Amino acid sequence: MQATQTMQENLRAGDEIMTRAGLYGTIVSTDHENRKALVEIAEGTIITISLDAVATVVDVAEEEPVEAKEEVVESTEGKDTAEDESPEKPAKGYDLN
């Protein structure tokens, strides 16, 4: 707990951080007296957080790139399905007209 408090007290503009909620960002400025920081989480998107919300300072050199996974979607084109041809019926007790 002492190490976390020391880390939070030493936060400065430019530090890459991760919050306890899992948000990553860059410290823009700190207000240690009020225990707040401005953090840029995306280009042009700056939020105010409590310094207590900072879980860790991220070592940019150790971060591994996140690879996008390709999702394969099977086409139903040309398949004969009864569901596709039947009109939708409203739930019992509801009339759409």
Buried (B, 14 or more C-beta within 10 A) or exposed (E): EEEEEEBBEEBEEEBBBBBEEEBEBBBBEBEEEEBBBBBEBEEEEEBEBEBEBBBEBBEEEEEEEEEEEEEEEEEEEEEEEEEEEEEEEEEEEEEEE
